Amino acid sequence: CSRLEHTNDKIYIYENEGQLIAFIWGHFSNEKSMVNIELLYVEPQFRKLGIATQLKIALEKWAKTMNAKRISNTIHKNNLPMISLNKDLGYQVSHVKMYKDID
């Protein structure tokens, strides 16, 4: 049994001329009353066209139907376009994850 079989998950896809070019996957946690964006991907040649924004807004609308109080996602520190997009949509930094390699 995988999480994708559960009603607490939602996937939106974006197609262009029958080709899958982008998608977003969100998971709603009842315990946290929160939706986490598990994965968002847009094919490189279709980036900076507003597709990620449309997908995030669609997922936010779904989150509201689930009575979520918060939506979150993890972004790589070097993914400046996505950080900027998130800030434009009202997302805030909640914490910084750090690591150290050990032998």
Secondary structure, DSSP 8 states (H G I E B T S, - for coil): --GGGSTTEEEEEEEETTEEEEEEEEEEETTTTEEEEEEEEE-GGGTTSSHHHHHHHHHHHHHHHTT-SEEEE---TT-HHHHHHHHHTT-------------
